[in-house]
Amino acid sequence: MAKGYWVSVYPAISDPQGLTAYNKLARLAVQAGDGRVLSRGGRVVAHEAGITQKVVLIEFDSFEQAAAAYESEAYQKALVAFPDGVERDFRIIEGID
């Protein structure tokens, strides 16, 4: 079965404290959904378009599990705390078997 991934790219963060509050709630939701954080905004070397944005990558055992974690009550509570001062491109993608 192919794994599922949450991929978040942050083009703009003007409220880092608000993002920290969201992250605390989101971390609990990811753990409850058996997700594993693979990358959390570490170093980036940009090629091609040259954009070095914060990237977060979270792995789940399946695409369905990743989608269910997003729809979970715990993650929906985290989304309520997501700050207006943060721009994010969020995707759920399916890996390769």
C-alpha positions as CSV (number, residue, x, y, z in Angstrom):
1,M,0.0,0.0,0.0
2,A,1.3,3.5,-0.9
3,K,2.1,5.8,1.9
4,G,0.4,9.2,2.3
5,Y,2.1,12.5,2.9
6,W,1.2,16.0,4.1
7,V,3.3,18.6,2.4
8,S,3.1,22.1,3.6
9,V,5.1,25.0,2.1
10,Y,5.0,28.4,3.8
11,P,5.6,31.4,1.4
12,A,5.0,33.9,4.1
13,I,5.1,33.9,8.0
14,S,4.3,37.2,9.6
15,D,2.9,35.7,12.9
16,P,5.5,33.1,14.1
17,Q,4.0,33.0,17.6
18,G,0.6,32.2,16.2
19,L,2.2,29.5,14.1
20,T,3.8,28.0,17.2
21,A,0.3,27.8,18.9
22,Y,-1.1,26.0,15.8
23,N,1.9,23.7,15.7
24,K,1.3,22.4,19.3
25,L,-2.3,21.4,18.4
26,A,-1.3,20.0,15.0
27,R,1.5,17.9,16.5
28,L,-1.1,16.2,18.7
29,A,-3.4,15.5,15.8
30,V,-0.5,14.1,13.7
31,Q,0.6,11.8,16.5
32,A,-3.0,10.6,17.1
33,G,-3.2,9.8,13.3
34,D,0.1,7.8,13.6
35,G,1.9,10.4,11.4
36,R,5.7,10.9,11.4
37,V,7.3,14.2,10.8
38,L,10.1,13.8,8.3
39,S,11.0,17.4,7.8
40,R,10.0,20.5,9.8
41,G,11.5,23.5,8.1
42,G,15.2,22.7,8.3
43,R,17.9,23.8,5.8
44,V,16.8,24.3,2.2
45,V,19.0,24.6,-0.9
46,A,16.9,26.0,-3.7
47,H,17.4,25.2,-7.3
48,E,15.4,26.2,-10.4
49,A,13.0,28.9,-9.2
50,G,15.4,29.6,-6.3
51,I,12.7,29.9,-3.6
52,T,13.8,28.9,-0.1
53,Q,10.6,28.5,1.9
54,K,9.8,26.6,5.0
55,V,8.7,23.0,4.1
56,V,7.1,20.5,6.4
57,L,6.7,16.9,5.3
58,I,4.7,14.3,7.3
59,E,4.4,10.7,6.4
60,F,1.4,8.3,7.1
61,D,1.1,4.6,6.4
62,S,-1.4,5.2,3.7
63,F,-3.1,8.0,1.7
64,E,-6.4,7.2,3.4
65,Q,-4.8,7.6,6.8
66,A,-3.3,11.0,5.8
67,A,-6.7,12.2,4.6
68,A,-8.5,10.9,7.7
69,A,-5.9,12.6,10.0
70,Y,-6.7,15.9,8.2
71,E,-10.4,15.4,8.7
72,S,-10.0,14.4,12.3
73,E,-11.6,16.4,15.1
74,A,-8.2,17.0,16.6
75,Y,-6.8,18.5,13.4
76,Q,-9.9,20.6,12.7
77,K,-9.3,22.2,16.2
78,A,-5.7,22.9,15.1
79,L,-7.0,24.6,11.9
80,V,-9.1,26.9,13.9
81,A,-5.9,28.1,15.6
82,F,-4.1,28.6,12.3
83,P,-3.0,32.3,12.2
84,D,-4.1,34.8,9.6
85,G,-0.5,36.0,9.5
86,V,0.7,32.8,7.8
87,E,0.4,31.9,4.2
88,R,0.6,28.1,3.4
89,D,0.2,25.8,0.5
90,F,-1.0,22.4,2.0
91,R,-1.4,19.2,0.0
92,I,-2.1,15.6,0.8
93,I,-0.3,13.3,-1.7
94,E,0.0,9.6,-2.4
95,G,3.4,8.0,-2.4
96,I,4.6,5.2,-4.7
97,D,4.1,1.6,-3.7
